[in-house]
Amino acid sequence: MQGLKTIENSLKVLTIDLFSGEVTSEIVPKEVIQRFLGGKGLAYFLLNRILKGKIPDPFSPENPILFMTGPLTGTGAPLSGRFNAVSRSPLTGLFGSSSCGGPFGVALKTCGYIGLVIKGASSKPVKVVIDGEAVSIEPAEDLWGKTTSETIEALGAKPKDGTLVIGPAGENLVKFACIRSGERFLGRLGFGAVLGSKKVKAIFVKHQNVKILPGNPKKLEKFKRLALKKIKENHFTRLYSRFGTNTNILYSKEAKILPVKNFSQLEAPDLVYKNSGPYIEKNFELKPNPCSACSIACGHKMKLDERWVHVPEYETNALFGPNLLIFDVRKTAEINEICNELGLDTISTAVTIGYLMEAEEKGIIKSGLKFGDAEKVKEFVKDIAFRKTELASLAGEGTRFLSEKFGGKEFAIQVKGLELAAYDPRNAVGHGLSYSVANRGGCHLSAPIFPVEAYFGFMDPHKPMGKAEIVIFMENLFNVINSIPTCVFTTFAYMLEDPIIKLTPPKAIKLLMENLTSVTKEFLNISIYKGLFEGASGIDLSSKELLEAGERIHLLERYLNVKAGLTPDKDTLPERFLKELKPVPLEEMLTEYYRKRGYDPKGAPKEERLRRLDIEVY
């Protein structure tokens, strides 16, 4: 490291206008970081200021897309290689955020930028190249039509270089097209199609050989050591290191929240073992494939027919697996690779196909798709990306669109247009509430309380008691996590390894969390997040102020989405979860949630609350 150039932890945002070709930058005041932290929060602050009350069409040149890192990015803090994208989604019509652990964030930070804003649109395919202070918009007709890995290879990207690329699905404006960053993906909300509408095939950021100086190096080093200690001690993060997120397959089967046959069954057969982490470890040669700056390394690659492929993440493996009655990780891995190469969000793709399979069974739509037929799934995934047939093109509009056109809304597994992840809420009702009220649509990471209910038994998974309060707490906390930013899996280590949690019997925790939720959540220790943020940024905040920043981010996102057309009737669940098998008691939880969040009857944050949190209202 001797002789390595040192740069400050940048607060500079780069803006590129594709219409004019103009490139500008601005320094974000520290007061903004104090209020919005970075990452997701900073993106929403800037988006609100850019739009000034206007709500552009998702495919309009006036719809910007923002890519934001945060104070932790590039500082060497554990699991800090993350960044967030924010835009208006073509799939949901709502504003939303997507998080990624690819190399783009750290590379951008080494160039001296905390974030990138892309405005306007090009008339021809282009790539954006950032090499330190040098920024250019270059022709990319030669890249158009290439797969995501072919594009990265053609760019000549080295392992530390940052890339954001789209595949054919993004070029063809499939509404759940994703963006690839190295070996990771901005999966949700169709942001690949947003870049496609702007004719941006790739953003290429060349990593600079510099060291980023944190605001308070001693404090950061202290909390880095503490964070790493907790990660090494925690049982769940050790399982993730070993089995990846497919640890969740057997946990979800046991808890009866694993999706089976388009979420129509709660009992999963023993065959799901062939999709599980232990099965993968036993039957395949594996190698780590971690995100940037990761200390858990839940990502892996597996050797399949003499080639290395991504081990499908839990969501992908469960939704293409038992949810489609495909009990073979070889097949789900092959489908996953097709999605990755063509640039498709695996969650939305799998759930859309699940809807079509059930619609075929019920005689509503003739698709030829049948549960258990992996070969047909592979073929149809390709058809979606290229909009090859009329039905595949319609499928590229998403599950909500299909169910509104053909019927079958009751088994269309989506909320606000966003297909749900692989956790059935009927045996984790609080997680059902979090799905229903998530600002971006049916998101499992807005307030993921299914482990609290279904894995750890800290709350009764079938009773609504205390769920609204804990969902609000988790929403605020996860906005903090996505804004400083770091990985959501740190919650297992940083909070469950706290002595109060470790030494308190689970039955006592359950009693307190259900009956004294507002008091108990005050004892949930977020000091490591606080210490890492303060060390990286040099800005001191109390735990209360940190969570208030999370609330500010949540309410700003909600405010923008109410302006974009979000109404209270959209805070709901698919009919299947409200009427079949074990219905979720949503109404009771929803009423309490609205009251505690301070929403008005239209589902909007009350103006006095926005003013108190210093949110600009246009």
N, C-alpha and C positions, 0 to 999 in steps of 0.2 A: 504493500500500500504506500510505500515511501514515494514521495513525489506526486502522489495522486492529487489532482486539483479538487479543492473543496468549494462547494457552492451552498448558498443559503437554501433553506426549505422554502421553496418558491410559493408565492401567492399570485403569480402572473397567469392570466387567462388569455389564451390565443383564440382569436376569432377569424374565420375564413369565410368570405362571401363568394360563393361559386358563380353568382351572376356577374359581379364586377371584377372578380379576381383580387379584390382588396384583402390584405392581411393586416390585422391590427392586434394590439395587445393592451391589457390594462392590469393594474395591480389591485387586487381585492383588499380593501381595508381590513385590518385585524379585527375590527369591531364586527364585521360580517362573519368571520370565522368564529368569533365568540358566540354569535347567535345561531349560526347555521352549520358550524363545524367543518364542512368540506364535503366531498363525495356527493351523495344524494342530496343533502341539504343545500349545499352551495349551488348545485345544478338547479334546484327549484327556486332559489333566491334569484338567480340570473334569468331563468325562464320567465318568471313573473315580471321582472323588470323589462325584458325584451318584448313580451306580448302586450303589456299594458292594457289588459282586459280583453284583447282580441283572441278569438279561438279559431285558429286556422284548420283547414282540412288536413288530415294526416299526410296526404300525398301532395299537399300544396308546397311550393317553394318557401312559403312564409312559415312553414312548420320547422323550427330549428331542431337539431339533435345535438345534445350536449354530452360530452364525455369528461367526467370529473374524477380526479384522484383526491387525496386529502392529506392532512398533516402526517399521518403514519407512513404513507407510501414512500418507499425508497430509503427509509431510515434504518432498515434492518430489524424493526420490531417484528415479533412473531406474527405470521399469517397476515402480513401487511401489504402484499403485492396486489391488492384489489383496487378496482375502479368501478364507477357506475355510469350508466347511460340513462338519459331522460329525454323523452319526446312524447308527442301524442301518438298513441297506438292506432294503426289501421285496423287491427283486429277488434279492439274494444271501443274505439272512439274516445277513450279516456287518456289522460296523462298518466304515465307510469315510469317506474325505474327498473332497470335490470342490472344485476351485479355480475362481475366476472373476475377471475383470478389469472388471466393470461398476462403475458409480458408487457402489454401495451402501457399500463399505468406507470410502472417503474421507468420504462424507457422515456415516456413523456416527461416525467419528473426530472430525469437526468438532462433533458434539453432545457430545463429551466421553467417549465410550465406546470401549474397545478391542474389546468383543464383546457379543453378544446371545445369550441362552439362552431358548428357547421351550419351556415345559413344559405338560403337560395337553392339553386339547382343548376346543373350543367345541361347543355343540349346534347352532348356526346359523352361517352364513357371517359372518366378521369380517375387518376389516383392522386392522393395528396401525399407529399413527401416532406418530412420534417427531419432535419439534420442539424441539431443545435439551434442556432438562430436562423439558419437558412430554411425557408418554407417555400414550396412550389406546388402548383397544380399542373399535372402533366397528363398528356393523352394516355388512354388505357384501352383503346379498341382491341389491342392484341391480347388483353386479359379477359375481355368480355366472353362469356361462355365457358370459362375454365371452372373447374371445381375449386373448393376452398384450399385444399393442399397444393394443387397445381399453381394457384395464384401466389401462395406464400413462397413456393419454390421459385417461381418466375421473378418475384421481387428480389430474390437473392438475400432473404432475411437470415441473419445469424440468430442463434438461440436467444440472445438477450434483446434483440431488436423487437420493437413493438409493431404488431400488425393487427389491423381490423379489416377483414375481407368478407365479401358475400359470395355465395354460390349462385347457381342458376335459379334457385327459388327466389332469392332476393331480386335478381334481374327481372324475373317474371311477376314480381309484386305479389307473391303468395303471402297472405296476410299474417302468417306465423313463421315467416322466414327469419333466420337468426344471423348473427354476426360472429365470425370466428376470430379469436385472438390466440395465435399459437396453437396450443393443444386444448384451449378452453373456449367457452362460448357464451355470448350474451344471448341467452336462449329465448326469453319470453317476450311477448308483446309485438313481435313482427318488426323489430327495428332493422332487420336486414332488408325488408321491403322499403322502409323509409330511406335508407341509403340508396337502394335501387331506384327509387323515384327521383333521386337527386343525381342519378347516373354516377355515383361514387362506387367504384369497384373495390378500391382498397385505400387504406390510410397506412402509411409506412413511416414509422418513427425509428430513427437510428439511435441506438443506445450510446450514450456518451460515457467515457471513462472518467467519471467524477464521483466524489463522495458528498452526500447530502448532509449538511450540518443541522442537527435538530435544535430547537429553541432552548432546551434545557438538557444537555447531554447527560449529566449525572443522574437526573431524575429518570430519564428514559432508560438508562442502563440498569438502574435499580429495578424498575418495573418489568423490563425485558427478562431479567433473571427470575423474578417472581413468576411471571407468566409461563416461562419455559418449565419451571419446576411444577406448576399446576398441570400443565399439559402432559408431562411425563407421568404424573401420579394418577391421572384420571382414567378410570376403567373404560369409559366410552371412547375417549380419544385414542386409547391404545387399541381398542377393537377396530376403530376406523383406520388406523395405521396399518393394521393387519388385513382386514377384510374389505376396507373401503366402505362406502355408504350402503353396500349390499349387506352389511351387518343388519340393516333394518328389515330385510326380507323375513327372517325368522322371528324377530321381535314383533313385526306387524302381523304375522300369521298367528302368533300366540295371543296377541291383543285383539284379534279379529277386526283389524282395520285395513288389511291388505285387499286391494281391489281384485275382484274375481268376476269375469264375464261381464264387462261393462258395469261394474259396481252393482251387479244384481244379486250377489251372494255375499254372506259374511263369513262363511266357513271356507277356508282355503285347503285344498287337498295336500297330502304329504308330497305330491309331485313337485311342489314349489321348492323343495330342497335343491333341485337341479338349477334353480336360479339364484341360490344363496351364496353368500360370501365363503362359508366353509367349503362348499362344493367346488367353487372356483379355485380356491387355494389348493385343494386336494388334487384337482384334475388338470390344471394348466400351469405352464411356466409363466411366471409373473415378473414384472419389474416396475419400480415406482414411476409415477408420472405426475409429480406434484405441481400445484400452482406456484407462482413466484413467491419467494420468501416464506415458504410453508414449513411448519414444524410438525404437522400431523401427517401429511402426505397420504390423504385418503384416495387420491387418484392413482390408478394403476393401468398398465397395459398387459395384455395377455397374448400368448402365442397361439394363433389359430391357423391351422393349415400352413405352417411355415412362414406366416407373416404376423407382425405385431399390430394389434388393433386395440382400441380403447376398451377397457372393461366398462360396460354400460353402467352408468350411475343407477342408484336405487330407483329413481323415478322412471327412468327409461326401461330398466329391466323389469320392473313390476307392471308398467303400463303396456309394454309390448309383450310381456310374459303372461302371468296369470290373468291379467285383465282381458287378454285376447286368447286365453287358454293355450298359450305357447310355453310349455314347461321345458325349456331347453335354452340355456344361456348362450350356446353357440349361435343359435338363430337370432336371439335378441341382440347379440353383439354384431352380427352381420347387418341387421336392420339399422342399428345404431350408426355403423360406419357409413351406410348409404345416406342417412340423414345428415351426418357431419359433413360429408363431401359435397352434398347438394345444398347445404345451408338451411336445414329445416329444424325448428324446435321439436325435440322428441316428444315432449309432453303433449303439446297440442296435436301433433301428428297422430300419436297413438290413440288419444281420446277421440279424435275425429273418426278414426278407423273403427274404434269400438262402437261408436254410434251407428256407423254404416253397417256394421255386422249385425247389430240388433235390428236395425231397420230392414235388412235383408230377411232375417228370420221372421219378422212380423209382416212381411209382404208390402212394406211401405216404399222401399227403394230397391231396384234391381241393380246390384253392384257386382255380384259374384264373389264378394268377400264373405268368408265363413270363419267362425271361431276355430282357432287351431291351425289354420292354413298359412304358415309363415311364408311360403313361396309367393302366394298371391299378395301378401302384405308387401313384400319387397318390390314387386312389380308396381303396385299401386302407389307406393311412396315415390318412386321415380316419376310416375305419371303426374302426381301432384306438383312436384318441383318444376316440371316442364309444362304444366297445364295441358297435358297431351290429349285428354279426352274431355268431353263436356262435363261428366261427373267429377273427374279429377280436378277440373278447373273450379267447379262449384265447391268441392271439398277444400280447396285452397282459400276459401272465404271463411272457414271455421265452422265449428259445431253449431253455434247459435244460428248462423245464417242457414245452414242445412235444415235445422229443426223448424225454423220459421217458414221455410219454403215448402217442405215436404210433410211436416208434422213430426210427432214423437218428441215434443219438448220435455215430456216427463222423464225421458231417459237420455237427454242431451246433458252431459255432465260438464256444465260450465256455469260460471257466475259472472255477470256483466260482460259476457263474451269471451272470457278467458277460461280455457279448459283447466279442470282441477288436477292437482297432483295426486300421488298414489297413497292417500290416506282417507279411508272411508270414515266420515264424521259420525256415523251412527253409534260407534263405540268410542267416541271421543267428542262429545257434544260441544265442548268449549272450542275445539278446533273448528267445528261447524260454524260457530259464531264468527271466528276469525276469518274463515273463508267468505262469509256473507258480507262482512263490513269492510274487507280489504279494499283500499282505495283504487288499486289498479285492476281489480277483478279477482277471480278466485285464486288467491295466492297462498301457498303453504308457508311462506317465509315472512309474511307481514307480522304475524304473531303466532309462531309455531308452538302451541301448547300441547300438541299430541304426546310428546314425551312425558310431560308433567302428568297427564291423565293416563295414557295407555302403557307407557314403558316403565315409569318409576312409581306409579300409584300414589302420587302426592295429592291428587284430587280424584273424586269419584267420576269416572268417565261418562256416566249416564245422567248425572244430576247437574242442573244449571247453577247451583249455589256457588257464588264467588267468581263465576267464569267471566262476567263482564269486566270486573275489576282487574283480573289478571290479564285478560286480553289487552286492555288499555295500557297496563304496565309494559307488557311485552311489545306492543306497537311502538311505544316511546323508546324502549331500549333498543329494539332492532333498527329504528331510524338512526339512533346513535351509532350502532355497529356499522351500518352501511354508509355512514357519513365521515367517520374518523379516518379511513374505513379499515375494517378487519373482517375476519371470517366469522360467520354465524356459529360455526361449530365450537368456537372458543367458549360459548356459554356453558358447555358441559364442564370444562375445566375451571374456568374462572369463578363460576358460581357454585357448582356442586362440590368443589373441593374446599369451600369456605368452612372453617371449623363449626360454625353454628349449624350448618346443614349436615355436615358429616356426623356430628355428635348427637343430633336430635333424632330419636326413633321415627321411622317413616310414618307410623300411625299418628304420632303427635304432630308431625308436619302436615299431614292430611287434615287433621282436626282444626289446626290453626288456619290453614289456607282456605278451607271451605267456610269457616265461621267468623274468622277475623282477618279477612283478606286484606283490607286496607291497612291494618296494623302489620301483618306478616310481611307484606311486600317491602315495608320500610327496612326490614332486616336482610333483604336480598342484596348481597354485597357487589357493587359495581366498581369498587375502588381500583381494580386493575385497568379497566377501560379509562377511568378518570386519570390515573397516573400515566398511562401510555400517551393519552391525548396531550396532557400538560407537558410531558417530556418532549414530545415531538414538536408541539406548536409554540411552547413557551407561554401559553395562556392558562392561567389558573381558573378553574371552575369548581364549585361545590358539586357534590353528587346530585343535589336538587336542581342546580342550574343545568347540569348535563342532561338530565332527564327532561327538563323543561325545553331544552333545545330540541330533543326528540319529539316532544309534543308540538313544538312550533313547526317543525318540518311536516309532521303528519297533518296538521290542520291547514297548512298552506297547500299541500297536495289535495286535500279534500275540497278546499275552497275553489281551486282551479277546476276540479272535476265537476263540481256543482255548476260552474259556469259553462262547462262542456256538455251539460245535459244529464248529469247524474241525479237521480231522484230516489226517494226512500224505498219505493217498490222494487228497486234493483238490489237492495241489500237483502238478499234472500238466498235460498239454496235450490238446487234442482229438485223437482217434485218427488223424485225417487227417494230422496233423503228425508222428505217431510211426510211421506205417506206409506212407504213400504218398510216391512220388517220391523226395525226399531226406530220410529220417527224421531228426529231431532226436535227438542222443545225450543224452537228458535225464538218464537214471539216473546216469551218471557225474558230471555237473555237480551234480545234486541231492544226492548223497552228500557231495561236497566242500562244498557250500553249507551243509548242515545242520551239518557238523563245524565249519566256520569261524564260523557264526552262534552256535554253542553251544546248539542245540536238543536236547531230549531225544527219545527214540524216538517220543513222541506228537506231535512237531512243536512243542512248547511251549518257550519260553525257560526255561532252568534257573533255579531259584529264587535260587541264589546270585548269578547274573548280574543278576537283577532287583533284588536287595538292593544289590548294588555300585553300580548306577546310581540308587539311591534311588527306585525305583518302588514305590508302595504296592500291596500284594497283599491282596485281601479274600478 
